[in-house]
């Protein structure tokens, strides 16, 4: 074994940090223990959509709703099928990741279940509506549009 490989070789334990149990618990609580994919069953596990980002391994820095998602057992199995899970043969420990379409599905479910239901698209639409209201009705229209945005964000 080369010296470089000796110092860069990773184990599957590198995927998890000491704070993993707290991260998993936060994930489950945010969605009230409902699966982010089917949005019906009770979540029992937490699924990583990636194990590294541009800074390297994300162990200890996982963000619920971005890097990890609570899921039920059948959905977790589905998320690891070869048509939706990309395996990296050169780096099987940290290189595996979820296909982007499935990450978006999980993110959509997480937002809806955690009460973060307004997407960027809706916020842009509401912002444009407020600007149009301002132009059409003056200050009163803009004020009403801003109040609508604030109420919908709650």
Secondary structure, DSSP 8 states (H G I E B T S, - for coil): --HHHHHH---GGGG--TTHHHHHHHHHHHTTTB-TTTSSSB--EEEESBSEETTEE-TT---BTTTEEEE-HHHHHHHTSTTTEE--SS-TTT--EE-HHHHHHHHHHHHHHTT----HHHHHHHHHHHHHHHHHHTHHHHHHHHHHHHHHH-
